[in-house]
Amino acid sequence: MATKTWFVTGISRGFGRTLCEELLRRGHKVVGTTRNGTSGPAHQNLIELPLDVSDEKQTHEAIAQAIAKAGRIDVVVNNAGFGLVGAVEEVSTAEARHVFETNFFGTWNVIRAVLPHLRANRSGHIVNFSSIGGITGSMGNGLYNASKFAVEGLSEALEVELKPFGITVTIVEPGYFRTDFLSSSSIQQAAKVIDAYAETAGATRNAVSARSGSQPGDPAKAVAVIIDAVESHAPPLRLPLGPDAFARIDAKIARLRQDMDQWQAAASDTQFDSQ
């Protein structure tokens, strides 16, 4: 494959760093962002920029710098984000806004900043990191789920809007992978705790630290699949990662089909009677 320039947010750790390292190993150029601009892997083909994706002005400046320094951007990876654990009732407005500012609005900021460049080139690929939590909800993750569901809806619309310009879109939906996503340095927990949710959202809170460091997924294998998918002749709109992700999606599809089959006749008979 020809060498391309990838713009990747959040390369200091987790999927972002592993993806950056694999891209560099394959000979690609990477413009990677971190909050301080200095914590990515050292490499001659890596340009690091400071970026808080929730800052719209800084995002536009970072994209402009990336184009000026690298010459062009071919692939954009919206990876920056974090988790928030807490029952829907427990999460405060400030906590909800914070997770949306990064996970959704941060992704949207990058997309809006880079699209004029990609449209002018009549080519490009946008990779938006969602999660299995972006297609299936789970107890204790409601606001995180909501932020990633929003990314999925945005991406679906984006795919059809950008197709005439030769720009493709892929949503990445990882299950549990052994990154530091579940560590206290990454995931956040709602400050308010309501005892009534001890067996639901509370169980999720307790499981976070227990699962951290023992997730079954290998990030190195995952990023190889992501790159291969982007470089394939027909990149997918959705790319679930891990058998747990596929199992949860299959369960959702089965539930959806069950609900549709049960109510389709009655719910379809809701149009005005023919005159």
Backbone as CSV, one residue per row, in Angstrom:
resi,resn,N_x,N_y,N_z,CA_x,CA_y,CA_z,C_x,C_y,C_z
1,MET,0.828,-1.197,0.000,0.000,0.000,0.000,0.872,1.260,0.000
2,ALA,0.387,2.301,-0.671,1.118,3.560,-0.725,1.144,4.208,0.654
3,THR,2.218,4.947,0.915,2.333,5.651,2.180,1.281,6.751,2.263
4,LYS,0.606,6.810,3.394,-0.406,7.834,3.605,-0.124,8.578,4.899
5,THR,-0.790,9.709,5.038,-0.668,10.488,6.269,-1.951,10.327,7.076
6,TRP,-1.789,9.824,8.293,-2.907,9.598,9.197,-2.885,10.657,10.289
7,PHE,-4.040,11.232,10.553,-4.208,12.160,11.675,-4.953,11.399,12.763
8,VAL,-4.294,11.197,13.907,-4.850,10.360,14.967,-4.908,11.149,16.271
9,THR,-6.087,11.233,16.862,-6.201,11.939,18.140,-5.974,10.959,19.298
10,GLY,-5.383,11.470,20.367,-5.206,10.680,21.577,-4.192,9.559,21.446
11,ILE,-2.938,9.886,21.081,-1.925,8.845,20.869,-1.051,8.583,22.088
12,SER,-1.374,9.181,23.218,-0.498,9.009,24.385,-0.613,7.626,25.005
13,ARG,-1.757,6.951,24.790,-1.964,5.648,25.413,-3.079,4.907,24.695
14,GLY,-3.323,3.675,25.137,-4.443,2.898,24.631,-4.388,2.618,23.141
15,PHE,-5.576,2.534,22.532,-5.659,2.241,21.100,-4.913,3.274,20.273
16,GLY,-4.970,4.525,20.676,-4.320,5.576,19.906,-2.824,5.356,19.778
17,ARG,-2.176,5.030,20.879,-0.734,4.815,20.850,-0.382,3.549,20.064
18,THR,-1.135,2.474,20.308,-0.852,1.223,19.608,-1.068,1.374,18.109
19,LEU,-2.115,2.089,17.721,-2.375,2.343,16.308,-1.249,3.171,15.707
20,CYS,-0.826,4.204,16.406,0.265,5.059,15.942,1.525,4.238,15.707
21,GLU,1.874,3.393,16.643,3.088,2.573,16.537,3.017,1.630,15.345
22,GLU,1.847,1.024,15.110,1.702,0.092,13.988,1.739,0.832,12.649
23,LEU,1.137,2.011,12.590,1.193,2.797,11.360,2.626,3.172,11.010
24,LEU,3.381,3.591,12.004,4.782,3.954,11.778,5.597,2.733,11.352
25,ARG,5.304,1.591,11.959,6.012,0.362,11.589,5.743,-0.006,10.139
26,ARG,4.534,0.291,9.652,4.169,-0.028,8.271,4.638,1.033,7.284
27,GLY,5.285,2.082,7.777,5.837,3.091,6.891,4.971,4.292,6.628
28,HIS,3.842,4.411,7.303,2.981,5.566,7.117,3.502,6.765,7.914
29,LYS,2.988,7.944,7.568,3.265,9.149,8.341,2.088,9.392,9.277
30,VAL,2.383,9.873,10.468,1.336,10.099,11.451,1.453,11.498,12.037
31,VAL,0.332,12.207,12.035,0.215,13.418,12.838,-0.651,13.012,14.023
32,GLY,-0.034,12.975,15.197,-0.740,12.500,16.369,-0.920,13.596,17.397
33,THR,-2.060,13.581,18.068,-2.314,14.617,19.058,-2.403,14.030,20.463
34,THR,-1.943,14.823,21.422,-2.108,14.523,22.834,-2.463,15.842,23.515
35,ARG,-2.872,15.753,24.749,-3.250,16.985,25.438,-2.063,17.926,25.612
36,ASN,-0.835,17.358,25.785,0.334,18.243,25.945,1.265,18.214,24.737
37,GLY,0.988,17.323,23.779,1.775,17.297,22.543,3.132,16.656,22.642
38,THR,3.423,15.948,23.744,4.786,15.416,23.908,4.846,13.988,24.439
39,SER,3.746,13.239,24.402,3.789,11.937,25.059,3.596,10.749,24.119
40,GLY,3.733,10.962,22.816,3.631,9.864,21.877,4.968,9.188,21.672
41,PRO,5.012,8.105,20.869,6.273,7.412,20.596,7.180,8.247,19.694
42,ALA,8.464,8.318,20.009,9.410,9.101,19.210,9.660,8.404,17.872
43,HIS,9.541,9.146,16.774,9.763,8.567,15.454,9.892,9.698,14.448
44,GLN,10.731,9.497,13.432,10.970,10.556,12.441,9.732,10.835,11.581
45,ASN,8.832,9.861,11.475,7.627,10.062,10.668,6.418,10.466,11.499
46,LEU,6.678,10.858,12.746,5.596,11.284,13.628,5.692,12.774,13.919
47,ILE,4.593,13.463,13.694,4.466,14.868,14.078,3.473,14.915,15.228
48,GLU,3.886,15.463,16.360,2.999,15.548,17.519,2.488,16.972,17.697
49,LEU,1.214,17.057,18.015,0.591,18.353,18.242,-0.236,18.305,19.520
50,PRO,-0.263,19.382,20.279,-1.145,19.432,21.447,-2.574,19.696,20.999
51,LEU,-3.526,18.987,21.599,-4.921,19.205,21.216,-5.871,18.683,22.283
52,ASP,-6.756,19.552,22.693,-7.926,19.164,23.467,-9.084,19.221,22.481
53,VAL,-9.583,18.059,22.061,-10.569,18.029,20.975,-11.863,18.742,21.335
54,SER,-12.117,18.948,22.614,-13.337,19.660,22.999,-13.230,21.164,22.768
55,ASP,-12.015,21.632,22.446,-11.765,23.046,22.155,-11.864,23.246,20.636
56,GLU,-12.962,23.824,20.183,-13.207,23.958,18.746,-12.126,24.784,18.053
57,LYS,-11.741,25.906,18.626,-10.732,26.770,18.026,-9.386,26.055,17.921
58,GLN,-8.971,25.397,18.991,-7.697,24.686,18.980,-7.724,23.539,17.967
59,THR,-8.887,22.907,17.802,-9.006,21.813,16.841,-8.776,22.300,15.423
60,HIS,-9.389,23.423,15.053,-9.174,23.982,13.723,-7.700,24.369,13.524
61,GLU,-7.086,24.903,14.550,-5.666,25.269,14.469,-4.793,24.031,14.301
62,ALA,-5.124,22.952,15.009,-4.332,21.724,14.917,-4.424,21.101,13.526
63,ILE,-5.621,21.104,12.940,-5.775,20.570,11.590,-4.979,21.411,10.596
64,ALA,-5.033,22.721,10.744,-4.271,23.604,9.854,-2.774,23.346,9.990
65,GLN,-2.289,23.176,11.219,-0.876,22.869,11.447,-0.505,21.526,10.836
66,ALA,-1.380,20.553,10.989,-1.106,19.220,10.455,-0.941,19.267,8.939
67,ILE,-1.828,19.986,8.273,-1.747,20.092,6.811,-0.489,20.848,6.397
68,ALA,-0.161,21.907,7.134,1.034,22.698,6.820,2.304,21.886,7.002
69,LYS,2.355,21.082,8.048,3.570,20.316,8.356,3.691,19.036,7.521
70,ALA,2.555,18.359,7.309,2.595,17.073,6.615,2.280,17.189,5.123
71,GLY,1.685,18.292,4.705,1.349,18.476,3.298,-0.081,18.088,2.970
72,ARG,-0.583,17.033,3.601,-1.948,16.579,3.375,-2.340,15.623,4.479
73,ILE,-3.638,15.334,4.570,-4.164,14.321,5.476,-5.002,13.362,4.643
74,ASP,-4.730,12.082,4.795,-5.469,11.070,4.041,-6.502,10.334,4.893
75,VAL,-6.131,10.028,6.133,-7.011,9.277,7.023,-7.092,10.020,8.354
76,VAL,-8.295,10.175,8.876,-8.524,10.831,10.160,-9.078,9.805,11.129
77,VAL,-8.459,9.679,12.297,-8.929,8.739,13.311,-9.325,9.506,14.566
78,ASN,-10.606,9.519,14.847,-11.119,10.155,16.068,-11.121,9.121,17.186
79,ASN,-10.029,9.078,17.928,-9.842,8.085,18.975,-10.015,8.666,20.376
80,ALA,-9.720,9.940,20.564,-9.750,10.540,21.895,-11.126,10.389,22.540
81,GLY,-11.138,9.948,23.784,-12.397,9.784,24.497,-12.160,9.115,25.839
82,PHE,-13.221,9.035,26.644,-13.099,8.376,27.938,-14.444,7.808,28.360
83,GLY,-14.415,6.931,29.364,-15.628,6.299,29.861,-16.170,7.003,31.091
84,LEU,-17.452,6.834,31.329,-18.107,7.382,32.511,-19.050,6.323,33.053
85,VAL,-18.851,5.935,34.313,-19.673,4.899,34.933,-20.599,5.530,35.961
86,GLY,-21.843,5.148,35.922,-22.831,5.640,36.872,-24.218,5.431,36.309
87,ALA,-25.180,5.161,37.182,-26.561,5.034,36.725,-27.021,6.351,36.108
88,VAL,-27.967,6.280,35.217,-28.477,7.481,34.558,-28.907,8.516,35.591
89,GLU,-29.522,8.079,36.655,-29.986,8.990,37.692,-28.836,9.562,38.516
90,GLU,-27.721,8.840,38.597,-26.594,9.279,39.412,-25.741,10.345,38.734
91,VAL,-25.680,10.328,37.415,-24.790,11.219,36.672,-25.302,12.659,36.726
92,SER,-24.395,13.584,37.034,-24.762,15.001,37.088,-24.748,15.611,35.694
93,THR,-25.363,16.756,35.581,-25.363,17.473,34.302,-23.935,17.794,33.872
94,ALA,-23.099,18.238,34.804,-21.717,18.583,34.478,-20.952,17.357,34.000
95,GLU,-21.150,16.213,34.649,-20.467,14.976,34.236,-20.933,14.527,32.861
96,ALA,-22.228,14.639,32.607,-22.765,14.254,31.303,-22.227,15.163,30.196
97,ARG,-22.205,16.456,30.464,-21.687,17.392,29.461,-20.216,17.127,29.173
98,HIS,-19.469,16.784,30.203,-18.030,16.550,30.037,-17.771,15.367,29.115
99,VAL,-18.490,14.262,29.322,-18.265,13.088,28.480,-18.728,13.346,27.053
100,PHE,-19.804,14.130,26.889,-20.250,14.468,25.538,-19.290,15.445,24.859
101,GLU,-18.729,16.381,25.604,-17.806,17.368,25.029,-16.612,16.680,24.368
102,THR,-16.121,15.601,24.987,-14.976,14.889,24.413,-15.410,13.840,23.400
103,ASN,-16.275,12.925,23.824,-16.599,11.776,22.979,-17.389,12.148,21.729
104,PHE,-18.341,13.062,21.861,-19.143,13.438,20.699,-18.692,14.751,20.066
105,PHE,-18.714,15.840,20.841,-18.380,17.133,20.255,-16.922,17.196,19.811
106,GLY,-16.036,16.486,20.522,-14.638,16.440,20.094,-14.503,15.792,18.724
107,THR,-15.207,14.689,18.534,-15.211,14.012,17.228,-15.783,14.927,16.155
108,TRP,-16.875,15.584,16.479,-17.526,16.503,15.530,-16.609,17.670,15.195
109,ASN,-15.897,18.203,16.185,-14.973,19.312,15.935,-13.901,18.934,14.925
110,VAL,-13.313,17.758,15.109,-12.256,17.305,14.193,-12.815,17.127,12.788
111,ILE,-13.976,16.508,12.690,-14.578,16.260,11.372,-14.842,17.564,10.631
112,ARG,-15.433,18.524,11.319,-15.731,19.806,10.651,-14.461,20.536,10.241
113,ALA,-13.425,20.407,11.055,-12.179,21.110,10.736,-11.462,20.512,9.533
114,VAL,-11.556,19.192,9.374,-10.771,18.530,8.323,-11.538,18.357,7.013
115,LEU,-12.858,18.453,7.038,-13.624,18.155,5.827,-13.330,19.071,4.640
116,PRO,-13.118,20.379,4.830,-12.783,21.185,3.650,-11.544,20.662,2.920
117,HIS,-10.556,20.194,3.681,-9.327,19.642,3.086,-9.627,18.342,2.341
118,LEU,-10.371,17.441,2.958,-10.669,16.158,2.321,-11.553,16.351,1.095
119,ARG,-12.524,17.257,1.192,-13.387,17.500,0.027,-12.601,18.075,-1.139
120,ALA,-11.635,18.949,-0.828,-10.801,19.529,-1.888,-9.957,18.450,-2.561
121,ASN,-9.548,17.453,-1.778,-8.742,16.356,-2.322,-9.594,15.311,-3.038
122,ARG,-10.919,15.358,-2.811,-11.846,14.366,-3.365,-11.476,12.952,-2.932
123,SER,-10.959,12.848,-1.728,-10.593,11.532,-1.189,-10.383,11.659,0.313
124,GLY,-10.317,10.521,0.973,-10.060,10.517,2.404,-10.874,9.449,3.108
125,HIS,-10.518,9.205,4.346,-11.219,8.192,5.135,-11.308,8.704,6.568
126,ILE,-12.494,8.691,7.141,-12.701,9.101,8.526,-13.042,7.874,9.349
127,VAL,-12.254,7.635,10.388,-12.461,6.499,11.288,-12.892,7.053,12.643
128,ASN,-14.109,6.752,13.043,-14.626,7.231,14.318,-14.677,6.090,15.327
129,PHE,-13.931,6.244,16.418,-13.977,5.231,17.461,-15.273,5.366,18.232
130,SER,-16.058,4.324,18.187,-17.226,4.195,19.035,-16.866,3.140,20.071
131,SER,-17.705,2.140,20.228,-17.514,1.094,21.222,-18.649,0.113,21.038
132,ILE,-18.515,-1.079,21.595,-19.675,-1.941,21.647,-20.768,-1.222,22.440
133,GLY,-20.337,-0.318,23.327,-21.275,0.513,24.082,-21.903,1.607,23.251
134,GLY,-21.540,1.707,21.973,-22.175,2.663,21.077,-23.288,2.047,20.264
135,ILE,-23.438,0.727,20.401,-24.510,0.056,19.653,-25.396,-0.772,20.578
136,THR,-24.896,-1.054,21.807,-25.706,-1.746,22.808,-25.530,-1.044,24.150
137,GLY,-26.629,-0.719,24.801,-26.558,-0.087,26.116,-26.351,-1.116,27.212
138,SER,-25.787,-0.674,28.339,-25.589,-1.575,29.470,-25.690,-0.797,30.774
139,MET,-26.070,-1.479,31.826,-26.306,-0.821,33.108,-25.031,-0.168,33.622
140,GLY,-25.190,1.059,34.110,-24.057,1.802,34.643,-23.280,2.583,33.610
141,ASN,-23.685,2.464,32.344,-22.948,3.135,31.268,-23.837,4.039,30.422
142,GLY,-24.991,4.412,30.960,-25.984,5.111,30.152,-25.497,6.357,29.452
143,LEU,-24.786,7.239,30.162,-24.354,8.485,29.518,-23.170,8.253,28.579
144,TYR,-22.304,7.313,28.931,-21.244,6.925,27.995,-21.868,6.323,26.748
145,ASN,-22.845,5.398,26.949,-23.554,4.827,25.807,-24.147,5.924,24.937
146,ALA,-24.796,6.895,25.564,-25.445,7.969,24.809,-24.443,8.740,23.962
147,SER,-23.259,9.015,24.519,-22.251,9.776,23.775,-21.757,8.998,22.557
148,LYS,-21.642,7.678,22.711,-21.169,6.852,21.597,-22.290,6.542,20.606
149,PHE,-23.531,6.386,21.093,-24.664,6.256,20.177,-24.728,7.499,19.278
150,ALA,-24.439,8.665,19.844,-24.449,9.908,19.065,-23.379,9.872,17.977
151,VAL,-22.216,9.334,18.299,-21.149,9.192,17.298,-21.608,8.279,16.161
152,GLU,-22.327,7.221,16.503,-22.797,6.277,15.488,-23.805,6.942,14.541
153,GLY,-24.749,7.681,15.105,-25.731,8.359,14.261,-25.086,9.393,13.359
154,LEU,-24.153,10.147,13.922,-23.414,11.140,13.142,-22.679,10.461,11.990
155,SER,-22.055,9.341,12.283,-21.250,8.637,11.284,-22.098,8.058,10.157
156,GLU,-23.279,7.554,10.501,-24.164,7.014,9.465,-24.587,8.109,8.487
157,ALA,-24.946,9.263,9.023,-25.315,10.384,8.154,-24.114,10.852,7.336
158,LEU,-22.966,10.900,8.002,-21.751,11.369,7.344,-21.387,10.496,6.155
159,GLU,-21.586,9.190,6.304,-21.212,8.276,5.221,-21.922,8.634,3.927
160,VAL,-23.233,8.874,4.000,-23.972,9.164,2.774,-23.711,10.581,2.280
161,GLU,-23.440,11.516,3.189,-23.139,12.883,2.779,-21.798,12.986,2.065
162,LEU,-20.836,12.161,2.469,-19.476,12.288,1.942,-19.168,11.371,0.769
163,LYS,-20.030,10.411,0.516,-19.777,9.472,-0.580,-19.550,10.177,-1.917
164,PRO,-20.317,11.234,-2.261,-20.074,11.909,-3.548,-18.685,12.536,-3.675
165,PHE,-18.007,12.758,-2.544,-16.671,13.371,-2.570,-15.555,12.341,-2.522
166,GLY,-15.894,11.055,-2.568,-14.874,10.022,-2.513,-14.302,9.803,-1.121
167,ILE,-15.037,10.238,-0.090,-14.588,10.108,1.304,-15.394,9.001,1.976
168,THR,-14.720,8.075,2.629,-15.399,6.964,3.279,-15.355,7.119,4.798
169,VAL,-16.255,6.402,5.458,-16.392,6.487,6.909,-16.446,5.084,7.497
170,THR,-15.733,4.878,8.592,-15.777,3.608,9.318,-15.966,3.884,10.804
171,ILE,-16.898,3.146,11.422,-17.111,3.218,12.868,-16.458,1.992,13.495
172,VAL,-15.533,2.209,14.421,-14.865,1.105,15.116,-15.587,0.856,16.433
173,GLU,-15.951,-0.416,16.686,-16.737,-0.784,17.861,-16.038,-1.889,18.660
174,PRO,-15.041,-1.518,19.470,-14.306,-2.541,20.225,-15.117,-3.072,21.400
175,GLY,-14.903,-4.351,21.705,-15.367,-4.923,22.957,-14.316,-4.643,24.020
176,TYR,-14.062,-5.609,24.888,-13.076,-5.414,25.963,-11.669,-5.743,25.470
177,PHE,-10.818,-4.722,25.424,-9.418,-4.895,25.035,-8.513,-4.409,26.164
178,ARG,-7.342,-4.992,26.245,-6.446,-4.721,27.367,-5.677,-3.412,27.173
179,THR,-6.416,-2.328,27.200,-5.825,-0.997,27.236,-6.027,-0.457,28.652
180,ASP,-5.685,0.806,28.856,-5.900,1.392,30.180,-7.253,2.105,30.265
181,PHE,-8.184,1.755,29.343,-9.483,2.420,29.310,-10.223,2.276,30.640
182,LEU,-10.070,1.124,31.309,-10.772,0.886,32.567,-9.978,1.327,33.790
183,SER,-8.778,1.864,33.572,-7.953,2.286,34.700,-8.473,3.594,35.276
184,SER,-8.096,3.877,36.509,-8.558,5.098,37.173,-8.041,6.352,36.481
185,SER,-6.986,6.223,35.669,-6.437,7.376,34.960,-7.256,7.717,33.716
186,SER,-8.174,6.815,33.329,-8.940,7.030,32.118,-10.435,7.112,32.390
187,ILE,-11.003,6.036,32.934,-12.448,6.021,33.136,-12.827,6.864,34.350
188,GLN,-13.972,7.500,34.284,-14.459,8.318,35.393,-15.744,7.716,35.953
189,GLN,-16.006,7.989,37.223,-17.204,7.491,37.866,-18.035,8.658,38.390
190,ALA,-19.342,8.524,38.272,-20.230,9.568,38.779,-19.984,9.757,40.272
191,ALA,-19.936,11.006,40.697,-19.657,11.295,42.107,-20.800,10.854,43.006
192,LYS,-22.016,10.950,42.510,-23.179,10.584,43.306,-23.410,9.082,43.242
193,VAL,-23.669,8.468,44.390,-23.971,7.039,44.455,-25.330,6.867,45.141
194,ILE,-26.237,6.171,44.475,-27.566,5.898,45.022,-27.631,4.412,45.357
195,ASP,-27.847,4.106,46.611,-27.807,2.716,47.088,-28.771,1.808,46.331
196,ALA,-29.870,2.358,45.867,-30.871,1.544,45.174,-30.323,0.877,43.915
197,TYR,-29.244,1.422,43.373,-28.656,0.860,42.150,-27.466,-0.058,42.439
198,ALA,-27.334,-0.507,43.670,-26.171,-1.310,44.063,-26.005,-2.565,43.208
199,GLU,-27.108,-3.189,42.820,-27.020,-4.450,42.084,-26.968,-4.266,40.576
200,THR,-27.115,-3.039,40.100,-27.067,-2.789,38.654,-25.857,-1.914,38.324
201,ALA,-26.053,-0.608,38.358,-24.923,0.292,38.094,-23.814,0.090,39.115
202,GLY,-24.179,-0.226,40.347,-23.167,-0.465,41.372,-22.292,-1.653,41.043
203,ALA,-22.904,-2.688,40.496,-22.125,-3.855,40.090,-21.136,-3.498,38.981
204,THR,-21.566,-2.608,38.085,-20.670,-2.166,37.022,-19.512,-1.361,37.597
205,ARG,-19.784,-0.493,38.540,-18.708,0.260,39.200,-17.665,-0.694,39.786
206,ASN,-18.134,-1.717,40.481,-17.220,-2.655,41.135,-16.426,-3.478,40.131
207,ALA,-17.032,-3.745,38.979,-16.376,-4.579,37.976,-15.281,-3.849,37.215
208,VAL,-15.350,-2.528,37.187,-14.394,-1.751,36.398,-12.951,-2.045,36.823
209,SER,-12.650,-1.854,38.094,-11.271,-2.065,38.553,-10.889,-3.535,38.485
210,ALA,-11.849,-4.437,38.696,-11.552,-5.866,38.651,-11.185,-6.316,37.237
211,ARG,-11.815,-5.720,36.226,-11.553,-6.101,34.833,-10.297,-5.445,34.262
212,SER,-9.920,-4.298,34.820,-8.789,-3.554,34.261,-7.519,-4.394,34.297
213,GLY,-6.907,-4.540,33.135,-5.674,-5.311,33.036,-5.882,-6.774,32.722
214,SER,-7.141,-7.225,32.699,-7.405,-8.635,32.398,-8.358,-8.802,31.213
215,GLN,-8.580,-7.724,30.471,-9.463,-7.816,29.306,-8.870,-8.791,28.292
216,PRO,-9.717,-9.564,27.604,-9.201,-10.606,26.705,-8.630,-10.100,25.377
217,GLY,-9.024,-8.906,24.958,-8.631,-8.431,23.632,-7.218,-7.900,23.565
218,ASP,-6.514,-8.219,22.466,-5.138,-7.766,22.228,-5.185,-6.512,21.344
219,PRO,-4.828,-5.332,21.876,-4.898,-4.101,21.090,-4.058,-4.141,19.817
220,ALA,-2.919,-4.821,19.862,-2.045,-4.880,18.683,-2.745,-5.588,17.525
221,LYS,-3.466,-6.662,17.841,-4.203,-7.378,16.800,-5.366,-6.518,16.292
222,ALA,-5.983,-5.782,17.192,-7.127,-4.947,16.805,-6.717,-3.841,15.842
223,VAL,-5.629,-3.149,16.142,-5.236,-2.036,15.267,-4.790,-2.544,13.905
224,ALA,-4.239,-3.757,13.849,-3.869,-4.334,12.555,-5.117,-4.537,11.701
225,VAL,-6.206,-4.986,12.331,-7.468,-5.165,11.608,-8.012,-3.812,11.143
226,ILE,-7.906,-2.792,11.999,-8.395,-1.462,11.617,-7.665,-0.947,10.378
227,ILE,-6.345,-1.043,10.394,-5.560,-0.559,9.247,-5.889,-1.361,7.996
228,ASP,-5.971,-2.688,8.146,-6.308,-3.530,6.995,-7.681,-3.160,6.434
229,ALA,-8.635,-2.850,7.312,-9.977,-2.487,6.856,-9.954,-1.174,6.085
230,VAL,-9.219,-0.188,6.587,-9.107,1.103,5.901,-8.444,0.929,4.541
231,GLU,-7.467,0.037,4.468,-6.722,-0.156,3.229,-7.399,-1.134,2.274
232,SER,-8.504,-1.740,2.683,-9.185,-2.715,1.834,-9.911,-2.025,0.680
233,HIS,-10.295,-2.807,-0.298,-10.972,-2.233,-1.468,-12.400,-1.804,-1.150
234,ALA,-12.970,-2.351,-0.066,-14.325,-1.975,0.319,-14.398,-1.840,1.837
235,PRO,-13.936,-0.719,2.382,-13.947,-0.533,3.838,-15.360,-0.598,4.405
236,PRO,-15.532,-1.220,5.564,-16.868,-1.335,6.147,-17.304,-0.049,6.824
237,LEU,-18.622,0.156,6.908,-19.122,1.260,7.717,-18.909,0.941,9.191
238,ARG,-19.228,-0.295,9.584,-19.050,-0.714,10.973,-17.988,-1.796,11.077
239,LEU,-17.135,-1.668,12.094,-16.098,-2.663,12.326,-16.093,-3.055,13.804
240,PRO,-16.950,-4.024,14.201,-16.871,-4.526,15.569,-15.536,-5.255,15.762
241,LEU,-15.016,-5.208,16.980,-13.739,-5.859,17.275,-13.887,-6.748,18.499
242,GLY,-13.576,-8.010,18.327,-13.618,-8.958,19.432,-14.876,-9.806,19.416
243,PRO,-14.776,-11.077,19.832,-15.960,-11.952,19.846,-17.048,-11.461,20.786
244,ASP,-16.669,-10.760,21.863,-17.681,-10.239,22.784,-18.520,-9.160,22.118
245,ALA,-17.895,-8.357,21.256,-18.639,-7.327,20.533,-19.648,-7.965,19.584
246,PHE,-19.218,-8.971,18.846,-20.136,-9.629,17.914,-21.284,-10.320,18.653
247,ALA,-20.989,-10.916,19.810,-22.032,-11.600,20.580,-23.093,-10.613,21.063
248,ARG,-22.664,-9.450,21.546,-23.625,-8.462,22.037,-24.443,-7.870,20.897
249,ILE,-23.823,-7.663,19.754,-24.563,-7.145,18.605,-25.577,-8.172,18.116
250,ASP,-25.179,-9.443,18.070,-26.113,-10.497,17.665,-27.314,-10.541,18.607
251,ALA,-27.063,-10.379,19.914,-28.155,-10.394,20.892,-29.095,-9.209,20.673
252,LYS,-28.523,-8.057,20.327,-29.364,-6.879,20.077,-30.214,-7.087,18.826
253,ILE,-29.612,-7.635,17.791,-30.355,-7.881,16.555,-31.510,-8.844,16.823
254,ALA,-31.268,-9.873,17.629,-32.313,-10.843,17.951,-33.445,-10.178,18.719
255,ARG,-33.095,-9.307,19.674,-34.121,-8.595,20.448,-34.912,-7.646,19.539
256,LEU,-34.212,-6.976,18.662,-34.869,-6.059,17.730,-35.841,-6.811,16.829
257,ARG,-35.396,-7.948,16.320,-36.257,-8.743,15.452,-37.479,-9.249,16.208
258,GLN,-37.281,-9.665,17.461,-38.394,-10.136,18.273,-39.436,-9.035,18.474
259,ASP,-38.971,-7.840,18.824,-39.893,-6.720,19.034,-40.628,-6.355,17.742
260,MET,-39.892,-6.358,16.642,-40.513,-6.002,15.361,-41.564,-7.029,14.956
261,ASP,-41.228,-8.305,15.095,-42.173,-9.351,14.717,-43.433,-9.300,15.569
262,GLN,-43.282,-9.002,16.861,-44.412,-8.983,17.771,-45.366,-7.819,17.495
263,TRP,-44.816,-6.671,17.112,-45.628,-5.453,17.012,-45.770,-4.899,15.595
264,GLN,-45.169,-5.550,14.612,-45.170,-4.964,13.267,-46.571,-4.780,12.703
265,ALA,-47.431,-5.769,12.852,-48.765,-5.669,12.254,-49.542,-4.503,12.859
266,ALA,-49.590,-4.446,14.190,-50.365,-3.386,14.843,-49.734,-2.021,14.626
267,ALA,-48.416,-1.944,14.717,-47.731,-0.654,14.615,-47.659,-0.147,13.180
268,SER,-47.808,-1.048,12.214,-47.819,-0.612,10.813,-49.194,-0.123,10.392
269,ASP,-50.209,-0.544,11.119,-51.578,-0.153,10.774,-51.912,1.177,11.438
270,THR,-51.116,2.185,11.127,-51.260,3.490,11.786,-51.369,4.630,10.790
271,GLN,-51.643,4.285,9.524,-51.812,5.323,8.527,-53.292,5.678,8.385
272,PHE,-53.563,6.843,7.778,-54.949,7.219,7.537,-55.635,6.163,6.662
273,ASP,-56.880,5.899,6.982,-57.644,4.958,6.150,-57.828,5.540,4.761
274,SER,-57.821,4.676,3.763,-57.990,5.134,2.366,-59.392,5.725,2.202
275,GLN,-59.439,6.831,1.485,-60.731,7.492,1.248,-61.487,6.805,0.117
